[in-house]
Amino acid sequence: MLQSLRMASVPPERTRIIGVDPGLNITGYGVVEKRGNDVKLLEAGVIRLPPSRGENLPARLESLFQELRQIMKEFDPQAMCLEEVYSHADYPRTAILMGHARGVICLAAQLAGIPVLSFSAKRVKQSVTGNGNASKLQVQRAVQHYFSLNRTPHPPDVADALATALCYVNAMRLAGNAGRAAHR
């Protein structure tokens, strides 16, 4: 009997997840904590990089790296979630530049020993709104509703980062439910 009382008093497993919406001007981030079925928003915001001026890309990437490392050090996440780079035929340079930011973000996570999970934009939108083609505003409203926020997260990069973290949480729930169903 004593053993079961101890087991009942053990706090539920917690998992901290950082969602990141990469950008070279603004990178959105959101840190959530999952305990059992509850998900709590710990912090969300943006990392604003210095304006692009000539050949300052390396300095801007270093700034992104340092800021992100500080956030990871403060919150000690167990996973990082990123949206996959979307490439549009009319704007190939944008995808290449985003790849630089995403690479620095992945490097920061790797050096911190944090696994990185990637999700397509459609999967993230489907996960939080039920519609893989949802607009930015729909994603913002879904995140606002989920966390009972007074207003929509702004800029949209914050909502996108939180939606990416929630996509992972939802995937964890589905995997857990599938595992429980298989054991029945």
Buried (B, 14 or more C-beta within 10 A) or exposed (E): EEEEEEEEEEEEEEBBBBBBBBBBBBBBBBBBBBEEEEBEBBEBBBBBBEEEEEEBBEEBBEBBBEBBBEBBEEBEBBBBBBBBBEEEEEEEEBBEBBEBBBBBBBBBBEEBEBEBBBBEBBBBBBBBBEEEEBEBEBBBBBBBEBBEBEEBBEBBBBBBBBBBBBBBBBBBEEEEEEEEEEEE
